[in-house]
Amino acid sequence: MNSYTLTAIVILALASTGAYFYGTKKNRWIVSGLTRELEDLLKPMTTNYVNIGGAIGYNFAYALSPPYASAKGTITLSPRHSLLYLPFSLLIGIRDRFFVNIFTKKKLRGEGHLVAAAYLKKANITGMDQMERREVVKDDKRFVLLWRGADLAADLEKLLEALPDSSHLRHFCSFPETKTLFIHCVPHRGTIRGNLEAIYVRLPGFVTKENGKFPEKEQE
């Protein structure tokens, strides 16, 4: 082995080691920020986190107070700690992702979806051809509204207009069969706070009215 080869191996080893520690620290910082934002908003009574593959992400489960019952979701992160795999993951579209299902014991008004048009095929929505449909544009990005069981078009459109960073929303869904409100978005600079807050305060609009009123969040 000549000196040039040895030097190259040493440099690669040092770069890989540095990338591992930097990437791991960055991913932990992102997870810490996302979970703090989520807990500040949902105010769970109990929390449970399960690590996925070291620095790759976490599954989480919360017990919530009424009108919601629980929340379950996943945070998956770009492999910043792997110098060799990171470039390939970026090429194939692997990015930081955030998913949460918020479950309620209340009846939902109907099924509704707000989906980024570019993500529509990946959303795997069953029975999409039987739903009412409308396409809208916000910030030069196309979105698809889908609904059935109740006319949720206005509620979906108001939710979209309220988003401070709509380009990072992939899919919002109200699914009455499982009484689930689903959010899939891409964290931007390690945060989801703005979009998540805008969606959360509008969730009661997708719940069936009780005695002429929508259920309200309990006051702190």
Backbone as a ProteinNet text record, in pm:
[ID]
protein_1_A
[PRIMARY]
MNSYTLTAIVILALASTGAYFYGTKKNRWIVSGLTRELEDLLKPMTTNYVNIGGAIGYNFAYALSPPYASAKGTITLSPRHSLLYLPFSLLIGIRDRFFVNIFTKKKLRGEGHLVAAAYLKKANITGMDQMERREVVKDDKRFVLLWRGADLAADLEKLLEALPDSSHLRHFCSFPETKTLFIHCVPHRGTIRGNLEAIYVRLPGFVTKENGKFPEKEQE
[TERTIARY]
85.5	0	88.6	72.6	155.7	101.7	181	148	22.3	-1.8	-120.3	-248.8	-246.2	-362.2	-388.6	-280.3	-294.9	-351.2	-301.5	-350.6	-498.2	-536.9	-676.7	-766	-721.7	-800.1	-815.1	-705.2	-710.7	-805.8	-797.7	-886.2	-1032	-1060.7	-1198.4	-1249.2	-1161.4	-1201.5	-1232.2	-1148.6	-1171	-1299.1	-1320.6	-1440.9	-1566.6	-1562	-1676.9	-1707.5	-1600.2	-1619.1	-1678.8	-1624.8	-1677.3	-1822.5	-1854.2	-1991.2	-2085.7	-2039.4	-2124.1	-2161.9	-2063.7	-2093	-2174.7	-2142.2	-2218.6	-2361.5	-2377.9	-2510.8	-2597.7	-2537.4	-2612.1	-2659.1	-2568.7	-2605	-2715	-2704.7	-2805.4	-2941	-2944.9	-3072.3	-3134.4	-3052.2	-3105.5	-3162.1	-3095.4	-3144.8	-3279.2	-3292.8	-3418.5	-3530.6	-3504.7	-3606.4	-3646.9	-3549.1	-3578.7	-3669.1	-3639.8	-3721.8	-3861.9	-3873.6	-4004.6	-4092.7	-4036.7	-4117.1	-4155.8	-4068	-4102.2	-4217.5	-4212.3	-4321.8	-4452.4	-4444.9	-4564.3	-4624	-4539.9	-4589.2	-4646.2	-4582.8	-4635.1	-4775.7	-4801.1	-4930.4	-5036.4	-5002.4	-5100.7	-5117.5	-5016.5	-5018.8	-5060	-4984.4	-5021.4	-5014.8	-5101.8	-5100.1	-4985.6	-4957.7	-4843.5	-4777.4	-4649.6	-4575.7	-4493.1	-4472	-4386.5	-4314.3	-4182.2	-4101.2	-4020.9	-4017.4	-3940.4	-3845.5	-3716.9	-3616.1	-3620.9	-3595.3	-3588	-3445.1	-3371.4	-3240.1	-3143	-3131.5	-3033	-3071.5	-3003.9	-3025.3	-3131.7	-3201.1	-3297.3	-3430.1	-3473.4	-3599.2	-3663.8	-3792.9	-3868.3	-4013.9	-4073.6	-4217.9	-4260.8	-4378.4	-4423.9	-4572.4	-4614.2	-4755.1	-4785.7	-4897.1	-4939.5	-5081.1	-5107.4	-5244.7	-5287.5	-5405	-5450.8	-5577.4	-5602.8	-5725.7	-5836.9	-5966	-6077.6	-6068.7	-6117.6	-6200.2	-6120.7	-5990.5	-5908.4	-5872.9	-5839.3	-5810.2	-5660.4	-5597.4	-5456	-5396.5	-5265.6	-5193.7	-5080.1	-5063.4	-4954	-4888.4	-4757	-4691.1	-4546.9	-4482.4	-4345.1	-4268.6	-4146	-4051.4	-3936.7	-3913.9	-3799.4	-3711.7	-3581.1	-3485.4	-3389.4	-3338.9	-3236.3	-3111.7	-3041.1	-2923.8	-2800.5	-2808.9	-2698.8	-2570.9	-2584.5	-2468.5	-2389.4	-2440.4	-2373.6	-2322.7	-2193.7	-2133.1	-2150.5	-2147.7	-2155.7	-2299.2	-2394.6	-2532.8	-2611.4	-2572.7	-2648.7	-2669.2	-2564.7	-2587.1	-2687	-2683.3	-2777.1	-2919.2	-2931.7	-3065.3	-3128.2	-3047.7	-3099.6	-3142.6	-3067.5	-3100.5	-3233	-3262.5	-3386.9	-3501.4	-3477.2	-3585.8	-3612.3	-3518	-3537	-3511.7	-3611.2	-3601.3	-3655.1	-3638.6	-3703.3	-3854.5	-3921.8	-4067.2	-4132.4	-4254.9	-4330.9	-4472.4	-4516.9	-4653.2	-4716.3	-4842.3	-4914.1	-5060.4	-5113.8	-5256.9	-5312.5	-5410.6	-5477.3	-5615	-5637.7	-5761.9	-5858	-5986.4	-6090.3	-6201.2	-6271.7	-6387.1	-6514	-6503.5	-6616.6	-6633	-6753.7	-6780.1	-6732	-6661.9	-6616.9	-6724	-6730.6	-6837.9	-6833.6	-6713.9	-6699.6	-6552.8	-6527.9	-6390	-6343.2	-6227.4	-6173.5	-6022.6	-5968.3	-5823.9	-5778.4	-5669.6	-5598.2	-5458.7	-5428.1	-5305.7	-5228.7	-5098.3	-5015	-5028.2	-5057.1	-5084.3	-4969.1	-4847.3	-4731.2	-4721	-4789.2	-4783.1	-4905.7	-5002.2	-5132.2	-5122.3	-5040.9	-5030.3	-4971.3	-4879.5	-4815.7	-4906.3	-5012.8	-5100.5	-5184.3	-5201.2	-5275	-5413.9	-5492.4	-5626.1	-5725.1	-5791.4	-5887.5	-6016.9	-6065.5	-6192.6	-6185.8	-6070	-6054.2	-6144.9	-6168.6	-6250.4	-6396.5	-6440.3	-6578.8	-6597.1	-6491.6	-6499.9	-6521.1	-6579.7	-6582.9	-6439.8	-6410.5	-6271.6	-6264.5	-6165.3	-6137.4	-5986.2	-5932.7	-5790.6	-5776	-5682.8	-5658.2	-5508.1	-5472.6	-5331.6	-5304.3	-5195.2	-5148.8	-4997.7	-4948.5	-4804.5	-4742.7	-4813.3	-4766.2	-4753.7	-4820	-4818.3	-4960.8	-4981.4	-5115.1	-5147.5	-5272.1	-5323.6	-5455.6	-5486.4	-5611.3	-5695.6	-5821.5	-5919	-6008.5	-6028.3	-6116	-6207.5	-6334.2	-6424.4	-6543.5	-6604.5	-6730.2	-6792.1	-6922.3	-6994.3	-7043.3	-6975	-7013.5	-6932.2	-6986.5	-6914.8	-6808	-6685.8	-6574.2	-6486.4	-6529.7	-6445.7	-6405.3	-6500.9	-6471.1	-6374.6	-6394.5	-6306.5	-6163.8	-6153.2	-6021	-5950.7	-6027.2	-5966.7	-5924.7	-6006.1	-5968.9	-5843.3	-5833.5	-5713.8	-5590.3	-5602.8	-5489.6	-5448.9	-5547.1	-5516.9	-5450.8	-5477.9	-5421.6	-5276.2	-5229.2	-5093.9	-4990	-4896.4	-4792.5	-4686.5	-4677.9	-4576.2	-4637.3	-4730	-4805.5	-4718.1	-4603.2	-4518.3	-4464.1	-4470.5	-4417.9	-4527.3	-4652.4	-4760.1	-4770.9	-4775.8	-4796	-4940.1	-4998.1	-5131.1	-5195.5	-5318.1	-5404.2	-5527.8	-5575.7	-5691.3	-5780.7	-5910.7	-6012.1	-6075.6	-6059.2	-6103.8	-6200.8	-6331.4	-6432.5	-6436.3	-6394.7	-6404	-6321.3	-6208.8	-6123.9	-6118.4	-6200.5	-6204.3	-6064.1	-5999.8	-5860.1	-5843.9	-5758.8	-5715.9	-5565.6	-5527.6	-5390.9	-5317.7	-5192.4	-5109.8	-4975.2	-4937.2	-4804.8	-4741.1	-4630.4	-4560.8	-4410.1	-4339.9	-4194.3	-4141.4	-4064.6	-4008.3	-3921	-3930.7	-3850.2	-3757.1	-3627	-3526.4	-3552.6	-3593.2	-3611.7	-3737.6	-3835.4	-3956.4	-4082.1	-4191.2	-4323.8	-4426.9	-4382.5	-4472.2	-4581.5	-4544.6	-4642.8	-4755.3	-4720.6	-4823.2	-4904.7	-4837.7	-4907.7	-5008.4	-4970.1	-5062.9	-5183.2	-5156.7	-5266.2	-5365.2	-5316	-5403.6	-5478.5	-5406.4	-5464.4	-5584.6	-5574.7	-5685.1	-5808.5	-5792.3	-5905.9	-5960.5	-5903.9	-5953.2	-6098.1	-6144.5	-6284.8	-6384.6	-6345.6	-6435.7	-6466	-6386.1	-6408	-6483.6	-6515.5	-6586.9	-6735.3	-6821.2	-6966.2	-7009.8	-7100	-7151.6	-7228.8	-7220.2	-7299.3	-7384.1	-7514.8	-7608.5	-7587.6	-7559.8	-7544.8	-7409.5	-7317.8	-7184.6	-7077.9	-6962.8	-6850.2	-6788.6	-6734.3	-6664.4	-6548.3	-6530.1	-6421.8	-6310.1	-6188.8	-6077.9	-6097.5	-6053.3	-6060.7	-5967.6	-6013.2	-5929.3	-5823.4	-5704.3	-5594.9	-5621.6
-120	0	124.3	210.6	329.5	439.4	543.8	650	726.2	740.2	812	736.2	606	524.1	528.5	517.2	521.9	655.8	764.5	897.6	912.7	860.6	867.6	791	673.5	592.7	665.1	725.8	797.6	916.1	991.3	1107.4	1064.3	956.2	905.5	860.6	795.1	747.7	865.1	968.1	1085.1	1157.7	1170.2	1236.5	1158.6	1026.3	943.3	952.7	953.3	964.4	1099.8	1206.1	1339.3	1353	1297.9	1303.2	1226.1	1113.2	1031.9	1110.4	1170.7	1242.9	1369.3	1440.9	1560.8	1525.1	1423.3	1384.4	1330.4	1251.6	1198.7	1311	1405.8	1519.5	1603	1626.2	1705.7	1636.4	1505.4	1433.2	1432.7	1417.6	1421.4	1558.9	1663.5	1799.6	1819.4	1767	1779.4	1705.1	1581.1	1503.2	1573.2	1624.3	1693.1	1813.7	1889.7	2006.7	1969.7	1867.4	1826.5	1773	1689.6	1632	1738.7	1835.5	1945.5	2027.2	2057.3	2132	2054.3	1924.8	1841.1	1832	1813	1803.5	1937.6	2048.2	2179.7	2200.5	2146.7	2166.8	2068.5	1940.2	1837.3	1820.6	1861.2	1849.7	1708.6	1607.4	1468.9	1441.7	1349.7	1307.2	1208.9	1123.5	1032.2	1027.4	995.8	985.8	857.7	805.5	688.9	700.5	687.6	697.4	568.2	520.5	400.5	434.9	415.9	451.7	360	417.9	342.4	351.7	244.8	239.2	347.3	374.1	470	613	672.9	814.1	835.1	729.6	739.1	798.7	777.9	837.2	768.1	798.5	746.6	722.4	618.9	605.1	664	724.3	781.4	754.9	753.3	735.3	823.1	897.3	986.1	949.1	964.2	963.4	1109.1	1142.8	1281.3	1300.7	1424.9	1458.4	1487	1477.3	1502.2	1640.9	1657.8	1563.4	1457.3	1452.1	1352.3	1240.2	1124.4	1007.6	977.4	978.1	942.8	994.6	988.8	1024.7	925.6	880	789	837.5	829.6	877.8	834.2	887.6	850.6	972.8	982.9	1081.3	1003.5	1021	957.8	1067.4	1045.7	1150	1104.8	1202.6	1176.5	1120.9	1025.2	963.7	1054.9	1165.6	1262.3	1204.6	1099.7	1040	945.9	918.1	825.4	900.8	927.2	1002.7	933.1	800.3	725.8	712.1	695.4	671.3	799.8	908.6	1033.1	1082.8	1087.8	1137.5	1053.6	920.8	833.8	853	870.8	890.3	1019.2	1124	1250.1	1234.6	1154.9	1132.9	1060.6	967.3	890.4	954.5	1073.6	1149.1	1124.1	1066.5	1045.1	1176.1	1223.3	1347.7	1324.8	1425	1420.3	1416.1	1331.3	1319.1	1307.9	1358.6	1356.9	1310	1208.7	1157	1152.8	1190.2	1170.7	1139.5	1042.8	1011.1	1056.1	1145.9	1189.8	1124.3	1044	968.4	1040.4	1038	1097	995.9	1011.8	926.5	985.1	1107.7	1173.1	1122.6	1138.5	1101.2	1211.9	1173.6	1270.5	1292.5	1413.7	1451.1	1371.1	1339	1267.6	1246.8	1184.1	1162.1	1279.1	1330.6	1441.8	1433	1477	1474.1	1606.3	1655.6	1768.4	1716	1704.9	1637.1	1724	1732.4	1796.4	1716.6	1784.2	1714.2	1622.8	1664.2	1582.8	1456.6	1454.4	1339.3	1249.6	1285.1	1218.8	1068.1	1023.8	880.6	804.1	867	801.7	798.6	878.7	886.7	760.6	679.4	552	570.4	657.3	684.8	587.9	508.4	409.5	477.4	439.1	491.7	635.3	680	819.6	856.9	763.2	791.1	816.8	771.7	791.6	918.7	996.6	1115.2	1241.1	1341.1	1473.8	1526.9	1609.4	1652.4	1797.6	1867.5	2003.7	2026.9	2100.3	2135.1	2284.3	2316.2	2456	2481	2607.6	2646.2	2743.2	2717.7	2812.2	2823.4	2945.2	2970.7	2895.2	2897.8	2834.2	2682.6	2622.3	2476.7	2423.8	2317	2260.1	2160.6	2167.5	2074.1	2016.2	1895.9	1828.6	1814.1	1857.8	1837.5	1721.4	1627.1	1512.5	1497	1464.6	1447	1360.6	1298.8	1224.9	1206.2	1183.7	1167.9	1298.3	1406.6	1542.5	1636.9	1755.4	1852.3	1921	1872.1	1924.8	2020.1	2054.3	2134.8	2266.9	2337.4	2467.9	2454.5	2352	2331.3	2297.2	2213.4	2177	2298	2379.7	2495.8	2600.6	2617.9	2710.6	2662.9	2532	2476.3	2505.3	2483.9	2510.1	2656.7	2747.3	2890.1	2934.1	2861.5	2898.8	2854.4	2764.8	2712.8	2820.1	2844.8	2943.5	2893.2	2760.9	2701.7	2580.2	2606.3	2497.4	2405.6	2454.1	2372.4	2248.6	2245.6	2131.1	2038.1	2063.7	1968.9	1866.4	1740.6	1634.6	1585.1	1564.2	1502.2	1531.4	1579.3	1585.4	1503.9	1428.5	1341.5	1336.8	1341.7	1312	1179.7	1075	941.4	886.9	893.7	860.4	714.2	622.4	480.5	447.7	513.3	490	611.2	713.9	836.6	895.5	907.8	949.8	1078.8	1165.2	1285.3	1270.2	1264.1	1228.1	1347.4	1365.4	1474.8	1418.3	1448.3	1411.7	1538.1	1578.1	1696	1675.4	1761.8	1756.7	1869.9	1838.4	1944.9	2038.9	2167.4	2267.5	2333.8	2316.1	2366.6	2315.2	2188.5	2122.8	2160.6	2222.4	2262.9	2228.3	2206.4	2184.7	2272.1	2356.7	2426.9	2506.4	2588	2674.3	2596.9	2499.3	2419.6	2338.4	2279.7	2194.2	2273.5	2391.2	2474.6	2515.4	2552.1	2594.4	2481.3	2359.1	2243.8	2209.4	2206.4	2158.4	2241.6	2372.7	2457	2443.4	2383.5	2365.9	2223.6	2135.9	1998.2	1988.2	2069.2	2057.1	2076.1	2145.2	2163.2	2035.1	1930	1801.7	1703.2	1747	1662.7	1697.6	1597	1618.6	1711.3	1803.3	1895.2	1820	1871.1	1816.6	1930.3	1911	2012.7	2147.1	2133.5	2255.8	2321.7	2263	2322	2217	2263.5	2173.8	2151.7	2031.2	2010	2107.1	2159.2	2253	2187.1	2238.8	2189.7	2231.6	2146.4	2183.4	2299.9	2391.1	2505.5	2463.5	2522.4	2492	2558.7
0	0	0	-102.2	-108	-16.5	-0.9	94.1	53.7	-78.2	-124.9	-88.8	-107.6	-73.3	76.2	153.8	299.8	345.2	284.9	320.3	286.5	168.6	127.5	224.4	269.1	363	496	542.1	669.3	660.2	550.6	532.6	527	452.5	443.7	579.3	655.5	788.7	880.7	876.1	960	918.7	786.7	737.9	777.4	766.5	802	950.5	1031.8	1176.2	1213.1	1152.2	1178.8	1135.4	1017.9	968	1059.2	1110.7	1199.6	1324.9	1389.8	1513.5	1486.5	1378.8	1345.5	1307.6	1219.3	1173.6	1285.4	1374.6	1488.4	1579.5	1606.6	1692	1627.5	1495.3	1425.1	1427.9	1404	1404.7	1544	1646.8	1783.3	1815.8	1765.2	1787.4	1718.1	1596.6	1522.9	1595	1636.8	1708.5	1837.5	1910.7	2036.1	2011.1	1906.3	1875	1831.1	1745.4	1695.4	1807.4	1892.2	2000.9	2102.7	2124.9	2216.7	2160.2	2030.8	1967.2	1975.9	1950.8	1951.6	2091.7	2191.5	2328.9	2377.2	2336.4	2374.3	2318.7	2199.3	2134.7	2185.5	2189	2225.2	2375.5	2451.6	2597.4	2642.5	2602.8	2636.3	2785.8	2830.2	2970.4	2994.8	2895.8	2902.2	2764.9	2762.3	2636.5	2634	2514.1	2496.6	2362.5	2365.1	2244.9	2225.8	2101.2	2068.4	1954.1	1977.3	1878.3	1756.7	1639.7	1514.2	1462.1	1466.7	1402.3	1444.1	1572	1619.2	1586.8	1488.3	1455.3	1348.1	1308	1197.4	1239.6	1364.3	1404.7	1522.9	1542.2	1655.8	1617.7	1679.4	1687.5	1821.2	1826.2	1952.7	1971.8	2097.8	2133.5	2253.6	2245.8	2353	2395.8	2523.3	2573.2	2585.7	2528.6	2524.6	2607	2640.9	2711.5	2610.1	2651	2561.3	2498.4	2374.5	2298	2222.4	2240.9	2171.6	2267.6	2213.1	2295.7	2300.3	2184.1	2178.9	2048.4	2041.2	1918.4	1900.6	1776.8	1745.3	1616	1611.1	1491.6	1479.5	1378	1346.3	1296.9	1342.2	1288.7	1225.7	1096.1	1030.6	971.4	980.5	945.4	836.9	763.7	663.9	733	671.7	735.9	732.4	805	805.7	865.3	944.7	1012	921.9	802.3	711.1	588.8	586.7	477.5	343.4	343.6	218	168.1	260	219.6	197	263.5	255.7	112.4	27.2	-109.7	-188.3	-170.8	-242.1	-189.6	-57.8	0	-51.1	-68.9	-122.1	-267.8	-343.2	-484.3	-501.3	-409.9	-421.9	-342.2	-289.8	-229.2	-82.5	-9.6	133.7	206.6	279.6	355.4	496.4	580.9	711.6	690.9	770	755.4	892.6	900.1	1023.9	994.8	1069.1	1055.6	1195	1205.3	1330.6	1302.2	1374.3	1375.6	1510.2	1507.2	1629.6	1633.2	1736.6	1748.9	1842.4	1805.7	1888.3	1911.5	2021.7	2047.1	1985	1933.8	1870.5	1727	1675	1536.7	1443.2	1338.2	1239.3	1133.2	1078.8	986.7	856.9	810	684.4	654.1	541.2	499.4	413.6	446	369.5	361.3	248.2	226	165.7	216	156.1	123.5	-5.8	-48.4	-147.8	-129.3	-230.2	-359.4	-470.6	-596.5	-637.3	-612.3	-649.4	-566.2	-451.6	-361	-373.1	-455.7	-457.9	-479.3	-575.1	-602.2	-483.4	-411.6	-296.8	-174.8	-175.6	-58.6	-38.6	-145	-136.2	-74	-133.6	-83.3	-146.6	-65.8	-115.1	-159.9	-276.5	-325.6	-371.4	-411.2	-450.5	-568.8	-658.2	-776.4	-741.4	-624	-582.5	-498.6	-477.8	-393.9	-478.4	-414.3	-473.5	-475.9	-576.7	-594.3	-640.6	-590.1	-634.5	-625.1	-720	-716.1	-687.4	-598.4	-562.2	-565.2	-571.5	-575.6	-462.1	-390.9	-290.3	-300.5	-304.5	-313.4	-430.7	-544.5	-668.2	-658.1	-560.7	-546.2	-552.1	-627.7	-645.1	-534.1	-488.5	-388.5	-438.6	-393.8	-428.4	-302.7	-310.9	-203.4	-243.2	-152.3	-174.6	-53.4	-77.2	35.9	-3.3	99.1	83.5	221.9	222.7	349.5	406	375.1	412.5	325.4	301.9	218.7	304.1	293.7	371.9	290.8	171.5	82.8	146.8	206.2	265.4	382.5	464.4	579.5	535.5	432.4	381.3	320.7	248.9	185.1	289.2	394	500.8	572.5	591.6	656.1	571.3	441.2	351.9	356.9	351.6	352	481.5	590.3	720.4	737.7	653	670.1	639.6	730.4	703.5	606.2	592.4	503.8	434.4	342.4	279.2	195.2	149.5	62.8	133.1	266.8	340.1	392.9	355.2	386.7	275	310	212.2	211.4	331.2	335.9	470.9	466.8	584.6	554.5	654.4	631.8	754.1	730.1	830	788.8	873.3	834.7	939	909.8	1011.5	1053.6	967.6	1003.1	1127.5	1141.7	1259.6	1351.5	1320.8	1399	1413.5	1298.4	1294.2	1214.7	1266	1195.5	1172	1045.5	1007	946.7	987.2	934.2	890.6	768.6	716.6	660.7	719.1	669.4	676.1	608.6	604.4	691.9	795.2	878.2	795	824.2	753.9	854.3	831.9	925.9	1066.6	1072.6	1201.3	1275.9	1208.4	1279.5	1200.1	1273	1214.8	1284.6	1375.3	1466.5	1393.5	1296.7	1231.8	1166.2	1083.2	1016.2	1115.4	1212.6	1307.9	1390.3	1433.6	1510.3	1425.6	1299.9	1211.4	1187.1	1175.2	1154.2	1282.1	1393.1	1518.6	1563.2	1551.8	1598.6	1510.4	1390.8	1299.7	1299.8	1379.4	1383.8	1431	1527.5	1569.3	1455.3	1348.7	1235.7	1160.8	1183.7	1117.1	1206.4	1327.9	1423.5	1419.8	1434.1	1431.7	1543.6	1511.8	1612	1719.2	1842.1	1952.7	2010.2	2009.2	2058.8	1988.8	1856.3	1778.6	1787.5	1865.5	1880.6	1853.6	1806.7	1792.3	1929.4	1954.6	2081	2092.6	2211.2	2234.1	2312.8	2294.2	2373.3	2517	2607.6	2747.7	2776.2	2857.1	2891.5	2991.3	2974.1	3067.2	3200.7
[MASK]
++++++++++++++++++++++++++++++++++++++++++++++++++++++++++++++++++++++++++++++++++++++++++++++++++++++++++++++++++++++++++++++++++++++++++++++++++++++++++++++++++++++++++++++++++++++++++++++++++++++++++++++++++++++++++++

